Amino acid sequence: MKKLVTFLFLVLNVLSFSDTFNNNEDERTILKQEQRVEQERLQKEFQKKRRRF
């Protein structure tokens, strides 16, 4: 019985960690997308200013 409880505890911890890791990965993906959009916006602004000169 003790081994079963220990096994279940470990399995649940692994599943919990996996879920947390996936959520963090999703957040990193969203952050990368936001950074890319911001970089493109800054690049466009820079090009506009450059054309004015």
C-alpha positions, 0 to 999 in steps of 0.5 A, a space after each residue: 500500500 505504501 508503495 502504491 501511495 508513493 507511486 501515485 504521488 510521484 506520478 501526480 507530481 510529474 503530471 503537475 510539473 508537465 502541465 506547469 512546463 507547458 503553461 510556461 512554454 505557452 507564455 514564452 511563445 506569446 512573449 516572443 510574438 509580442 516582442 516580434 510585433 514590437 520589433 517590426 513596429 520599431 523597424 517601420 518607425 525607423 524606416 519612416 524617420 530615415 525617409 524623412 531625412 
